[in-house]
């Protein structure tokens, strides 16, 4: 806001009648001045105090009183008890000219001071000056000047002077604010434009949306803006045949704007807000392009909508325009979703199909290479995350670093169709999509063929082991090795998994996998048997040691010297001297070298020291760092989400009760579905209050955190219903968690439903409950800045 307190001490508006009376009472000759404006200066406190206390809210022609610092204009001096007063005429038209000259000469400080003088003399200057000030401050790209321009807009609207604000300067201001990393004021200016019915075309506001989506608060606001704008067009509310609706139709969200908002939601984790946008798409007639299909896949995967992904798969497989990268993203989402639901059969089958197709493609490629030799330098290699990060380094920061390339206002104004802004929106969207693409971890591509990465092996192995499906894991890994033959059996995935199990102390699982390898006829080296044998000896498991030695001898495995030493030491500790001597004699007869094989020890040491990140190291890290997921929660969340979407809240409540009885703890997604379901019905504030109580108890008793989307939906419901005590609790939780809150939305909501609440005088007699309700409402109102 404009700073007026300091100026108020210097400049006070007087009517000629009052000044005439003041000077006459002081015993001076006075001449009445009319139809002009004069500047009067004082140099002592008493006159200032008198003027400020006595000369407020006066109407008619004015004379301005203020400190004079050496004016060159003609002035008249009057001697009073308080000091010297200088009176000087100032012409508003001349002041406007001075403001304009200062702007043209880029003297922004002088322009602002002159503008403030005009504001106190005669209110806002003429329309052209206000808009020139806005566009010049916007083009400066300086945050202080942008804040002043934004404050000017806010003050003009507060004083009902919005007729002074033109559409193009406001769009330009909003665009520059967004590009300079100020998404909140940028969104507010856009909302004010729509409120004033100065509808910005989608080609313009999609560029603003794009730059907003480079930050977490901006991405959230971008989704809110699409929901607010899209609401105007839902279910054919606007008739496109009427010419009067043409500006409004030009503002309708398009596929590019939707892609930008959805990608921003994905990158910053507000995926349930993104799903609300997807639900709105058919109601406003937005058709999906290839980018939008892939973005939808990411959203469904994040929210655990596996059935929606399966429906989408048909469109993906039939599409002729999808790139290899887009195919990779979709099947990465599908594979991740299978893992979320604990469907290991579906996930492992996907991996095996990819390996088989990759082997067939390699064979075909090898045959073609024999017939038509290919230059290795020109042949494309596998696409890796590292190569992507080098090609598209910078990610979200790329466009923000180029803010100095913002187009000038003159160039902006000449582009009447906002084609340059539309191009810029598409460029930022491309940057966002590359960031999204770099989050794909489970699948890579080589010459257009999908192939699994080590990451998916790690996740599958972990899931198989956690569910106790050792036999199925061995069968999967053996099939995978047949499709993708390793250089040697010792370097196979199965051996790495066995070594990982031994390192973690999961000796039974390691022994089971070793048995499966032996039964499948796969021969392995002595190092695997040796490492497991030493682990059994260390754990003092006599029966397992005997069984493993028998298996090794049957398989024709020759143990190394370290294994024999471990066995001898194990028998000595057990005081079985006879067996210890027998083992020693066996070692001497076999002429085992003293050095032995130390592969396992070296492998574990390499993992511990952070050496090359091989399969074993990744598996150890995944098992140690990642907590086991409850796949049943996703199933129940989908059931509850279905009922809430259909507004069958009684069925949703029964499903939630059943979910708890089966031992599945509800999470943030569960509560979000319930809250939005109650909000859609309306009037279910008591039920939401009960859910909020349960959420608070869970938050205090466990480490579960509630995210911005959930708390925002709870806050919206409480504000809509006037439950301000609970609303204040939600605000406190969000502020402690440093979550962004869209105050503009809640200010609008409060003024719509509670504008006259507690506006009168406080009743003399009221209960303690009413006092608390009033205090809570006033506290929330103060937080909104509506005092």
N, C-alpha and C positions, 0 to 999 in steps of 0.2 A: 504494500500500500504506500501511497505517497506520504512523505514525512511532512506534516503540517504543524506540529507542535512548535518546532524551532521557528518556523516562518511566522507563526501566530504572534510571537513576541516582537516581531519586527513590523508586520503589516496588519493593520486593522481597518476594516471598511467603515467609513463614517458618512452619514448623510450631511449635506451642506447645512441643513437647519441646525443640527446639533453642534457642528463645528463653529457656526456663526454665534450660537449661544455661548459656547465655551470661551471663545475669544472676547466676546462682549463683556462677559462676567469678569474677565481678567483686567478690564479697564483699558483695552486697546481699541483703536479705531479699526473698524472692520468694514469690508466691502463684500456684499453677497455675490457668490459665484454660482452660476447655473449652467446646465447643459455641458458640463465638462468634468474631467476627472483630474484630481490633484494628488500629489504624493507629499505626505507630511512626515517630518522626522522629529523625534524627540531624543533627548540625551540624558534623561533621568528617570528614576523609577516611579515617582508618584503619578505622573501623567500616564505612563504605561498602565499602571494598575487601574487608574480611573477609566481609561479607555476600554480595557479588557472587561471590567466589571459592569460598565454602564452602557456600552455601545454594541450590544449583541442583538441580532434579529431585527435590524433596522432596514426599512424598505426605501425605495426611491433611488435617485441618483446618488452616487457614492464618491467620497474622497478617500484615497488610500493613504494611511499613515505608516511610515517606516523609517528606519535608520538610513541616513544619507551618507554615502562615503565619497563625497566629492563629485557631485553631478555637475555637468557643464551647462545644464539648461538654466533658464532664468528662474529665480525663486524669490519668495517673499519671506522676510524674517519677522517673527512676532516674539516679543519678550513676555514670558509668563513666570509665575512663581516656581514652576517645575523646571524651567530651562528654556532652551531655544527650540522653536518649531519651524521647520522648513516646509513650505507647501509648493508642490510642483505638479503641473499637469502631465498625465501620461495617456497616450492614445492607444487603445487596444489594437487598432489596425496596425499601428506602427510596431507594437510589440509582436504581433503575428509575423510581420516582415522580418523582424530581428530573429525570431525563432527559425524561420525558414532559411535565412542566411547562415545561421549557425549550423543548421543541419547540412546545408550544401557544402560548407567548409569543414565538415566532420568535427565540429567543436561540440561534442555531445554533452559535456558538462555544462557549458553555457546555454545550450538549447534546453536542457532540463531545468535549469534555474529560471530561465525566462518563461518556460511553460508553467512552472509553479507560481510565478508572479501573476501570470494571466489567469491561472486557476483561482487565485484569491481575489483578483480584481474583478473579473468578469466571467468566472466559470471556465468551462472548456472552450478552447479556441475553435475556429471553424473546422469543418469536416476534413478538408484537404490537409490541414496542418496536423491534425491528430493522426491520420493515416500515414502521412509522410514520416512522422516521428516513429510510428510503429515499424514501418518497413526499414527505415535507416538503422534503428536499434537492432532489428532482426538480422540485417545483413552484416552487422559488425561482428557477429558470432561471439561476442563477449558475454559471459554469463551475467555479470552485473547489469548490463544494458538489456539483456533478455528478460531479467527479472523485473526491471523497471517497465518494460513494454507490457509484460504480463500483468503487472500491478495496475497499469493504466487501463487495460481492458477490463479488469475486475471492477475498478472504481467507476468506470463509465457505465457498466451494466448495473451496479448497485445504485447509481444515481439516475437510473432510467434514461441514460443518454446513449443507448445502444444504436440509435439511428445515426450516430456519428461514425460507427465502425463499419467499414466495408468488408465484403466477403473475401476478396483476394488477399488483402493484407493479413487478415486473420488466418487464412489457410497457410500463407507463407510463414507467419509467426509460429504456428503449430508445427510446421515441417522443420523449421530450424531448431525449435526447442527439442523435438524428438531426436534430431541428428546430433545435437550437442549433449545428449544423454540426460535430458530432463523430461522423462515420459509423463510424469504426473501433470505438470502445467500444460504439456502438449495435448493430453487427453481432455483436460478441462476446457481448453479453447475449442476443441472439436465438439464437445458436448454443448458448449454455449452457442456455437454456430447452428447446431441442429435445433436447439431450444428457440433460437431467434428465427427459425425457418429459413436460414440462409444455407441451404443444403449443399455440402461440398460433394463434387463428383467422386465416384469410387476410384477413378484413376489418380486422384489427388490424395485422398485419405488412406489409400492402401500403402502409399510410400511412407506416410507418417506412421502407420501401423508397423511397417517393416522395421524402421529404425527403433521404434518403441520395443519391439520384440527381441532386441539385442540385450535387454536387461530383464532380470526376474520380475520386478514390479511392472515394467512396461509390457512384458508378455501377458501377465495377468490382466492388466488393463485392456490390452488389445482384445483378449477374449471377451471381456465385459462389453467393450464397444460393439463388437460384432453381434453379441446377444441383444444389446439395446437397439442397434440399427435394424437388425433382422426382425425384431418384434414388430416394427412398423409395416413389414411386408408379409407377415405370416398369413397363410390361408387366403391369399388374394384380397387383402384389405385395400390395396391401392389399385385403381383401375388404370392400366397403361394407355387406354384409348383416349383418355381426357388430356388435352394439351396442358391444362393447368398442373397436372401431375408430372410433367416432364422433368423438372429439376429434382423432384423426389425420386423418380425412377432412376435418374442418373446416379443417385447415391446408393442404390441397391448393392449389397455385397456380391462380389463375383468369386470365381474359383481361385484367383490369385490371392485375394484378400483372405479367403478362408484357409488356403494353404499356409500363408504367413502366420496367421493366428494359431493354427493347429500345431505347426512346427515349433513355434515359440513355447507353447504349452508342453510339448514333448521334451524339449531341451531343458526346461526348468521344472519339470516334474508335476505340472498341474494337469494331469491326464483326465481326471474326472470332469473338469471344466471343459476339456477338449471333447469329451463324449457328449456333453450337452450341446456343443456346436454341431456335432454329427447328427444328433436327433433333430436339430432345427433345419438342416440342409434341405430335406425334401419338402418342408413346409414353405420354403421361400424359393424353391425351384433351382437350386444349384446342382449342376451336373459334375460328376467326378472325372478328372483327367487322370493320367497315369501316376503323376506325383501324388495326387490325393488318394488314390487307391493304396499306395505304399504307406502314406501317412496314416490312413485308417488302420492298416495292418499293425503298425507300431502302437497305436492307441488301444486296439483290441488286446494286443499281447500284454501291454502294461496293466490293463484293467482285468486281465484274466477272462476275456470273452472268447473262449476257444470255439464255440459253435459259430460265432460271427466270422471268425477267421476261416473256418471250413467253408462257409458260404462264399466268402470272398475269394477262396482258392479257385473256384470255377472261373471267375472273371479274370484272374491273374493268368491262368493256364490258357485261356482263349485269346488273351490280348496279344496283338501282333506288334505293338509299339513299345513294349517294355524293354529296357536295357538289361545287360547282365548284372549290373549293380543293383537294379531294382528287384530282379528275381532273387538275388542273394539276400536282400533285406527282407523280402517277404518270407522266404523259407527259414531264415534265421528267426523271425518272429514266431512262425509256426512251431519250430523245434523248441524254442524257449517255452512256449505255452505248454507243449507236451510235458516238459520237465516240471513246470509249475504244478501241473495236475498229477504228477507222479506216474504218468503213462509211459513207462520205460519201454514197453513193447513197441509203441508207435514211434518213439524217439529213436530207438536202436534200429528199427526197420528203415527209417528215413536215412540214417547214416549209411546203412548197408546198400541201399538203392543208389545213393550218391557215389559210393566207392565203386559199385559195379559199372555205373555209367561212365565214371572217370576212367576205369580200366579199359572199357570198350573204346572210349575216345582216344586213349593213349595208343592202343593197338592200331586203330584206324590212322592216327597221325603218323605212327612209325611206318606203316605201309606206304602212306603218301610221301613220306620223307625219302623212302628208298627210290620211289619212282620220280619224284620231283624234289631235288635237294633244296633245302631252305637255308637262307643265311641266318645264322644263330643270332647275329647282332641285331637283326631287324625283327626277329620273332618275339612276340609279347610274352612276358613271364607272368607268374602269378601275381595277383593284386594283393598287396599286404597292407596292414594298417600303417606301417612305417612309411611306405611309399605314398599313401594317401596324405599322411600328415605333412610330408615334404611338399607335395604338390599343392596342397591347400592349407598352408600354414597360417596360423593366426586365428582362424575360426571366427568366433563372434566379434573379435576385436577389429577385423579388417576394415569394415565400413566406418566405424567410429573414428579410426585414425585418419580418415580422409574427409573429416568434416569441413576442412578449409576449402574443399572443392565444391561447396554448396553454390548453386547458381544464384546470380544476382536477382534482385527483385524485377528489374527491367526485363531480363531474359525470361523470368518466371511469368511475368504479366503478358508478354507477347505469346507465350505458349498457351493459347486459350483452351486447348483440349488436354493440357497437362500430360503430353506424351513423354516428356523427359522424366517427370515424376513416375510415370508408369514403368519406364525403362529401369529406373533406379529401384523401384519396388521388386522387379523381376531379378535384378542383380543381387539384392539382399536376400531374396528367397533362395537363390542358388547357393549362397554362402550358408544359410541355415540348413539347407538340405545336405550339404557336404558334411556339416557338423553331425547331423543325424546319421548319415551313412557311416561315419567313423565309429559309431557306437556298436556296429555289428562285430561280434566276436566269435561266433560259433561256426560260421561258414565263410569260405573264401572262394575265389574263382581263378581258374587257370585255363586260358584260351576259351573262355566262355562256358566252361564246365564247372558246376558246383562241386566243392570238395569240403569235407569236414576239417576243422582245425583241431589242434591239440586241446583247446579249451572245451570242446564238446566231449571229447574222450574223458577229460578230467571230471566234468559234471556228471556224465553218465556213470562212470565208475563209482563216484561218491554216492550217487543215488542208489545204485545196485547194492553197494556195501551197507548203506544205512538201512535199507529195507530187508537185508538178510538174504538176498537173492544171489548167492555166490555161484551157484551152478549156471544160472542164466547169464551172469556176467562173463563167466569163462566161455560159454557157448558163443556169446556175442563177439568177444575179442578174438576167438579162434576164427570165426567167419570173417571178421574184419581183416585179419591177417592174410586170409586166403585171397581176398579181393585186392589187398594192398600189401604185397609181400615186402617185409622189411629186409634190410641188407643181411641180417643174421638173426637167428633165434634169440640170441642174447640181447639184441636191441629191440625186441618186439614190445608192443604195448603191454602184453600180458606179463612179461618179466618185470617191466617197470612197475606195474600194479602190485605184483607180489613183493617186490622190494619195498614199495611204499607201505604196504600192510605190515611188513616186518619192522620197519622204522617206527611205525605208530604203535607197535605192540599188539597188533591184531593177528596173532600167530595162527589161530584156527582158520581164519579166512585165507591166510597165505597158504596154509597146508592144503585146504580144499581146492584152491586154484591150481596148485602144483599137481594135485591128484588128477584134476580135470585135464591138464596138459598131458600128463602121462597116459591117461586113458584114450585121449584123442590121437595118440601116437606122435606127439610133438616132443622132440628131444631137446632138453635144455642143458646148460653147462653146469659144472659142479659148484660154481660160485653161489647159485641160488640155494642149492641144498645146504651148502656150507653156512651161509648167513642164517638160514632158518634153524639149522642144527645148533649154532652158537646161541641163538636167541632162546631156544628150548632149554639148553644147558644153564643159561643165566637165570631162567625162570624156574629152574629145578623141577622140570616136568619129565620124569623118568620114562613113563609109558610112551609119550610122544617122541622122545629121543630114540627109543628102541624101534618104534614103527617107522620113523623117517629113515633110520639106517637100513632097515629091511627094504624099504622102497628104493633107496639109492642103489643098493646092491643088485636088486632085480632089474633096475634100469641100466645097469652097467656104469654107474657114475663113480669115478675115482675122486675121493675127497682129498683136500689139500692138507698140508702140515698143520695149519692153524686150526682146522676142524679136529684133527687128531689130538692136538694139544688141549683144545677145549673139552674133548671127550675124556681125556686122561685126568684133567683137573676136576671135571664133574664127578668121575668115579672115586677119586681120592677124597673129595669132600664128603661123599656118601660112605666113605670107609669101605669101599668095594675094591680092595687092593688087587684081588685076583683078576677082576675085569680090566682094571687099569693096566696091569702088566700084559694082559692079552692084547689090548689095543696097541700098546707100545710095540709089541712083537710084530703085530700085523703091519704097523707103519714101517718098521725096519725092513720087513720082507718085501713090501711093495716099493721100497727105495724112493720114498716121497721126498722131494727136495725141501730143504729147510725154509726157503723163502715163502713158498706157497702163493696162493692167489689172494689179492687184497682188493678185488674189484668193488665189493660191496662197501667196505670201509671207506675207500676213496670216493665212491658215489655219494654216500651220506655226508662225508666231509665237504664235498663240493657243494651240495645243497645247502648245508649249514653256513658255508662261507659266502653264499650268494653268487655262486658261479653261473655257468650258462643255464638259462631257464629251460631245462628239459621237461619231459612229461612227468618224471618223478617229482621234481622240485615243484612244479605247478600243482600236482595232486596233493602233495604235503601241505602246501600253502592253502589250497582250497578247503581241505578237511579241517585244518587248524583254525582258519579265520572265519569261514562261513558257518553260520548256525543252520541246523537242520530245519527245513521248511515244512509246515503242516499243509500238505496238499489238499486235505479235506476242507480247509477254510475257503479255498477258491470255489469249490463246488457249492458250498452253502451260500457264499456271497452271490453267486450267480442266481441261485434260487430266490434269495431275498430281493436282489435287484429286479428280477422279473416281476415279482408281486408288487413291489413299490412302483415300478414303471406303469403297471396296469392299475395302480391305486387300490390294490386289494390288501389293505394294511392289516386286516385281521389275519390273513394267511401269512403275511410277512412276519407278524408277531409270533405266530405258531412256529414258523420256520426258525426264527431266532431262538426261541425256547428249546426247540429240538437240537439245534446246533450246539447250544451250551450243554445240554444233557449228554451229548456224545463226546464231550470233552474238548470241543473246538472253541478256542477263545476268539470272540469277535474282534476285528481290527478296525482301523480308521475307515476303510472302505465299507464295512458293514454298517457302521453308524451313519456314514454319509448317505447311504441308500435309504435308511430309515428316516433320517431328518428331512431329506428332500421329498420323500414320499408323503410325510405328514404335512410339509409345507404346500405340496401340490393340492392336497385336499382342502387345506385351510381350516383354521380354528382349532387345530390339534396342539395347542401350546402347552397344555399340561403334560401330554405324552413326551414332547420334546424336552420339557423340564426334567422329567424322570430320567430320560436318556442322558441328559447333561449331568445329573447327579451320579449316574453310573460311570460316566466317562471320567469325572473328577476322582472317584474312588479308585478306578483302574490306574489313572495317571499317578496317584499318590502311592499305590501299592506295588506297581510294576515299573519297568523301564520303558513301557510303550509310550511313544510320542504321537500326539495328534497334529496333523498337518494343517496348512493354511486353508485348504479347500473345505475340510470338515468344519473347522472353527468358523470360517466365514459363513457357511450355510446355517450354523447354529445361531450366530450373531444376527443374521438377516431375519430369521424366524422370531427371535426375541424382540428385535426392534419393531418388526411389523406388528407384533401382538402387544407391544407396550410393556414388556417385562424388562424394565431398565436395570433392575438390580442384578438380574442374571446377565444382561447384556454387558454391564460393567465388569463382571467376572470374566467373561469371554475376552473382552478387550484387554484386561490385565494379563491373561494367559498369552494372548497373541503378542502383546508388547514385550513380555518377558522372553518369549521365543524369537523376538526380532522379526516378526512376520509383517508383511505389508498389509495395510488395511486401506481400502478404497473409501476415504472419508466422504468424497463427493457423492457416492452412491447412498451412503447412510444419511447424509445431510438432506438429500432429495427425498429419501424415504420418510425421514422424520417430519419434514415440512408437508409432505403429502397427507400423512395420517395423524400427526400429533401437533400440528402447528399452533393450536390454541391451548394446548395442555399446560396447566399451571401458569397461565399468564396473568390472572387476576391477583388480588391481594391474598395473602395467606390467611385462611380462616383462624379465628381466635381459638376455637375449640375443635380439636381433631384427635383421633386416636394415634397411638404410637405407630401402628401399621401404616396409616396414611402419611404420617410425617416421614417415615423411612422411604415410602414410595415416591413422595415429592422430592426428597433429597437425592434419590437415585436418578430420577428423571432430570433434575437440574444438573447433576454431575455429568450425565451423558450429554446433555445439551451443551454444557461448557466444553466438554471434550471435542464436540463437533465444531466449536467456534461460533455458536449461534447466540451467545449472550448479548 
